[in-house]
C-alpha cells in the first residue's frame, strides 16, 4: 500500500523530495545508449568528483542498487582474502560491513566502539598492520558522527586504504576526500541527495583504482563499470530516471554551493534540537551530524510508543530502532526538502504526545 501524500517524512531515507525532482520522476525514461545520455552521466561524474573534493584522477562507479550493494561491491572489488582490514563497528551498519566481509571471506579486525567519535585513534594502533579500514562516516542506527579527519590521518600514516560509507552524510555534512584521506567514498541516492532509492555510487581515488580486482563479481565488477564509464555508459541498464534526477540535483547543488546546502541542513537540525529542549528527550549521541538526531526518552516512555503515536495521530513518520534499542531510541532526519514550517509539524506532534501523557 503506497504511503499517503499527507504523511510527513522525517526518516533517514527515503527523504522528502522537492517538487521539481518529483516532477522529473514522472517523465518517460529516454533511451540511454546514445551520446545525449552519455554526456549526462559524464556530467554527473564530474559534479560528484568536484563536490566530494576527490583527488585528481578519481573515478565514479554508478550502480543500479541500494547503498548496501555499494558496500558489498566495495568489499568484493577492493579487498582480498589475503589482506586484513579494520572494520569500525559502532552499530547495525558497522555490523553490516562485518557481515559482508565474513560472507566474502575477507579477514577483518572487528573493532567494536561505543560512545566515541574516534577523534583519538590510539585504540586503533593495535591494528596498524592492516591494509584497509572500513567505516560508516555516520553510524545512522544511533546518530553517531565519526571524526573523519582523525580516521583519515590514521589511514594516511599507516598507508591503509580508507573506505568510507557516507550514504547518510553526503550533502548534509562535510565530506572532503582529500582533507579526510578517503580512498573509496560510498554514496546512495535517497538520503542527502534527496532522490528516490535505487542508485548507488562509489567514488574511487587513484589509490583505490589501483586496488580494483576484476572478475570478483559479474554485475558488480568495478573494472567493467570503469571501462564503460569512459564513454559515459554503464555495463547494464542503469536507473535512467534517477540518473536524470541526479543530474538536476547535482546541478542545483553546484549552482548554490555545497557549503550552503550543508548550512541549510544544519539550520534545520539546530532549529529542531532547540525547539524540543523542554521535552524529556535527550540526544542519544554527543557526536551528532547535521543529517539526523537520535533521541532517547528520559522517562518511562517507550520510544516505540512515541513512533506509533506520531504516525497514528499526526501522520508523522520518524525512524524506529530495532533490537535492544527498540524502546530506547528513535531517529529524526533533517535531510531533503526541509523547512522550519515543515519541521514544526513534527515539533508540535511531539509536544502533543507529552501533553496526552499528563
BELTA-V865822 format. One record per residue. RES is the residue in three letters. NEAR is the number of other C-alpha atoms within 10 Angstrom. Layout:
BEGIN
res->{RES RES}
near->{NEAR NEAR}
END
This chain:
BEGIN
res->{UNK UNK UNK UNK UNK UNK UNK UNK UNK UNK UNK UNK UNK UNK UNK UNK UNK UNK UNK UNK UNK UNK UNK UNK UNK UNK UNK UNK UNK UNK UNK UNK UNK UNK UNK UNK UNK UNK UNK UNK UNK UNK UNK UNK UNK UNK UNK UNK UNK UNK UNK UNK UNK UNK UNK UNK UNK UNK UNK UNK UNK UNK UNK UNK UNK UNK UNK UNK UNK UNK UNK UNK UNK UNK UNK UNK UNK UNK UNK UNK UNK UNK UNK UNK UNK UNK UNK UNK UNK UNK UNK UNK UNK UNK UNK UNK UNK UNK UNK UNK UNK UNK UNK UNK UNK UNK UNK UNK UNK UNK UNK UNK UNK UNK UNK UNK UNK UNK UNK UNK UNK UNK UNK UNK UNK UNK UNK UNK UNK UNK UNK UNK UNK UNK UNK UNK UNK UNK UNK UNK UNK UNK UNK UNK UNK UNK UNK UNK UNK UNK UNK UNK UNK UNK UNK UNK UNK UNK UNK UNK UNK UNK UNK UNK UNK UNK UNK UNK UNK UNK UNK UNK UNK UNK UNK UNK UNK UNK UNK UNK UNK UNK UNK UNK UNK UNK UNK UNK UNK UNK UNK UNK UNK UNK UNK UNK UNK UNK UNK UNK UNK UNK UNK UNK UNK UNK UNK UNK UNK UNK UNK UNK UNK UNK UNK UNK UNK UNK UNK UNK UNK UNK UNK UNK UNK UNK UNK UNK UNK UNK UNK UNK UNK UNK UNK UNK UNK UNK UNK UNK UNK UNK UNK UNK UNK UNK UNK UNK UNK UNK UNK UNK UNK UNK UNK UNK UNK UNK UNK UNK UNK UNK UNK UNK UNK UNK UNK UNK UNK UNK UNK UNK UNK UNK UNK UNK UNK UNK UNK UNK UNK UNK UNK UNK UNK UNK UNK UNK UNK UNK UNK UNK UNK UNK UNK UNK UNK UNK UNK UNK UNK UNK UNK UNK UNK UNK UNK UNK UNK UNK UNK UNK UNK UNK UNK UNK UNK UNK UNK UNK UNK UNK UNK UNK UNK UNK UNK UNK UNK UNK UNK UNK UNK UNK UNK UNK UNK UNK UNK UNK UNK UNK UNK UNK UNK UNK UNK UNK UNK UNK UNK UNK UNK UNK UNK UNK UNK UNK}
near->{3 4 8 8 8 9 12 21 28 24 22 26 23 19 25 23 19 14 10 11 18 14 10 15 17 9 10 9 13 12 9 17 12 12 12 12 18 18 14 19 25 18 16 23 23 16 17 22 21 15 20 19 16 27 20 11 11 19 22 25 22 27 26 23 18 18 25 19 19 26 26 18 22 25 18 25 21 20 23 20 13 9 13 18 26 24 24 25 22 24 18 16 20 25 18 17 24 22 14 18 22 12 10 14 14 19 19 22 17 15 16 12 14 11 12 15 23 19 12 12 13 9 11 15 10 9 15 18 14 19 19 22 23 24 22 29 27 29 25 26 21 25 26 26 24 22 18 25 19 17 25 24 18 22 23 15 10 14 15 23 26 28 29 26 27 24 29 30 27 25 29 26 22 17 22 19 25 16 14 21 24 30 27 28 27 28 28 32 27 26 29 29 27 24 26 22 19 17 25 23 24 27 26 28 26 16 16 20 20 10 15 19 16 15 14 16 12 9 14 24 20 29 17 17 20 19 13 15 20 12 14 23 24 22 17 12 11 17 17 19 18 22 21 21 22 23 19 17 19 23 15 13 17 16 9 11 14 22 15 13 17 20 16 18 26 20 14 22 25 14 16 19 15 10 15 15 10 8 12 13 16 17 18 20 19 14 16 21 26 25 28 27 26 25 21 20 19 12 8 8 15 16 20 18 14 20 22 16 17 19 17 10 11 19 19 21 20 21 19 22 20 14 8 8 15 14 20 20 26 28 25 22 28 30 33 26 15 20 14 13 10 14 19 14 14 22 17 13 19 19 14 15 17 13 9 7 7 5}
END
